[in-house]
Amino acid sequence: MTSHENIGEVRIVTLEPMRVASVHGFGTEPEHLAWTKLEEWAGPKSYLNDPEHRRIFGFDNPNPSAGSPNYGYEFWIEVGQDEVPSGEARIEEFADHLYAGDRVEVVGDAYDAIPDGWQRLHHWCEEQGLRFGNHQWLEQHLSAPDGENGFTLDLYMPIVR
């Protein structure tokens, strides 16, 4: 699971090791492509109905690059030890890591709200004198990214002590 200590609204979090199924999208809106793949793979297994035990994380992969409208987005969903790769999903192991975490309520344009959230979190880490880690930054999706009604993310900035 997750252990954490609160410091203001931002919290220092250790994400424990987990096994995940991973799906990937690439294009001008890869989040939507990857979410569709996740729904197609995890939906029939009822994995999307258990967010407490099957957390969903995402991140750019590869990151956007200057001059190209295309980039990638990868979704992870927690799975058990008996899960095997199938269809679009591959299985990966995630080691425990330390993060600074903050919540973002996305209403309106996600392409403004999410980068603004990351910028605030980055600035907060710098103000606290935290050292940034090299492990994967993550966006935990606490609700489906349906766009119309908004959605909620926990942002996890990699740090080291």
C-alpha positions in Angstrom: 0.0 0.0 0.0 1.2 3.5 0.8 2.7 5.2 3.8 2.9 8.9 4.2 3.5 12.0 6.4 1.6 15.2 5.9 3.5 18.5 5.4 0.9 21.2 4.7 -1.3 20.0 1.8 1.7 18.3 0.1 2.6 15.0 1.7 5.7 12.8 1.6 4.7 9.4 0.5 6.4 6.0 0.1 4.6 4.0 -2.6 5.1 0.3 -1.7 6.2 -2.3 -4.2 3.4 -3.4 -6.6 2.8 -5.5 -9.6 1.0 -3.8 -12.4 -0.5 -4.4 -15.8 0.6 -1.7 -18.3 -1.1 -0.4 -21.4 0.3 2.3 -23.7 -1.1 4.9 -26.1 0.8 7.1 -28.6 -0.5 10.1 -30.6 -1.8 13.6 -30.1 -4.1 12.5 -27.3 -2.4 9.4 -26.0 -4.2 9.5 -22.6 -7.5 8.7 -24.3 -6.0 5.9 -26.4 -4.3 4.3 -23.4 -7.5 4.7 -21.3 -9.5 2.9 -24.0 -7.0 0.1 -24.0 -7.2 -0.1 -20.2 -11.0 -0.3 -20.2 -10.9 -3.0 -22.9 -8.4 -5.1 -20.9 -9.4 -4.4 -17.3 -13.2 -3.9 -17.7 -14.1 -7.5 -18.4 -12.1 -8.5 -15.4 -14.0 -6.0 -13.2 -10.7 -4.5 -12.2 -12.0 -0.9 -12.7 -14.7 -1.5 -10.1 -12.2 -1.9 -7.2 -10.1 1.3 -7.1 -9.0 0.8 -3.5 -7.2 -2.5 -4.3 -6.5 -1.8 -8.0 -5.0 1.7 -8.0 -4.4 3.2 -11.4 -1.4 5.3 -12.3 -0.3 7.0 -15.5 2.6 9.0 -16.9 4.0 10.3 -20.2 6.0 7.7 -22.1 7.7 9.0 -24.2 7.5 12.6 -23.0 6.3 15.3 -25.5 9.1 16.7 -27.6 9.5 20.1 -29.3 8.2 20.2 -32.9 6.0 17.1 -32.6 2.3 16.9 -31.5 2.7 13.2 -30.7 3.8 11.7 -27.4 2.9 8.6 -25.3 1.0 7.9 -22.2 1.2 4.7 -20.1 -1.4 3.5 -17.6 -0.7 1.0 -14.8 -3.3 -0.9 -12.9 -2.4 -3.0 -9.8 -2.8 -6.7 -10.3 -2.2 -9.8 -8.3 0.7 -12.2 -8.5 -1.2 -14.7 -10.6 -1.9 -12.2 -13.4 -0.3 -12.9 -16.8 0.2 -10.7 -19.8 -2.6 -10.7 -22.4 -3.8 -8.6 -25.2 -2.5 -5.1 -25.0 -1.4 -5.5 -21.3 2.1 -6.4 -20.2 3.0 -7.1 -16.5 5.7 -5.1 -14.7 7.0 -4.9 -11.1 7.3 -1.6 -9.4 9.8 -1.2 -6.5 9.0 1.1 -3.5 10.0 4.7 -3.9 9.7 8.0 -2.1 7.5 10.9 -3.5 6.1 14.3 -2.7 2.4 14.0 -3.4 -0.4 16.5 -4.0 -4.0 16.3 -5.2 -5.3 18.0 -8.3 -9.0 18.4 -9.0 -9.2 18.7 -12.8 -12.2 20.7 -14.0 -12.1 22.3 -17.5 -9.0 22.0 -19.6 -6.8 19.1 -18.3 -3.9 20.3 -20.4 -3.8 23.5 -18.2 -4.7 22.1 -14.8 -2.4 19.1 -14.7 0.8 21.0 -15.8 -0.1 23.7 -13.3 -0.4 21.1 -10.6 3.0 19.6 -11.5 4.6 23.1 -11.5 3.2 23.9 -8.0 4.5 20.6 -6.7 7.9 21.1 -8.3 8.1 24.6 -6.8 7.1 23.3 -3.3 9.8 20.6 -3.4 12.4 23.2 -4.3 11.2 25.5 -1.5 11.6 22.6 1.0 15.1 21.8 -0.2 14.1 18.3 -1.4 16.3 16.5 -3.8 14.6 15.1 -6.9 14.8 11.4 -7.6 15.3 9.6 -10.9 12.5 7.1 -10.5 9.2 7.4 -12.4 6.9 10.3 -11.7 3.3 9.2 -11.5 -0.3 10.5 -11.7 -2.7 8.3 -9.7 -6.1 8.4 -11.3 -8.6 8.5 -8.4 -11.6 8.8 -10.9 -12.1 8.1 -14.5 -10.8 10.8 -16.9 -14.2 11.5 -18.4 -13.5 15.2 -19.1 -17.1 16.5 -18.9 -17.4 16.2 -15.1 -13.8 16.6 -14.3 -11.6 14.1 -12.5 -9.1 13.8 -9.6 -5.4 13.0 -9.7 -2.8 12.5 -7.0 0.5 13.8 -8.5 3.7 12.0 -7.2 7.0 13.8 -7.7 10.0 11.5 -7.2 12.3 12.6 -4.4 15.1 11.2 -2.3 16.1 11.8 1.3 
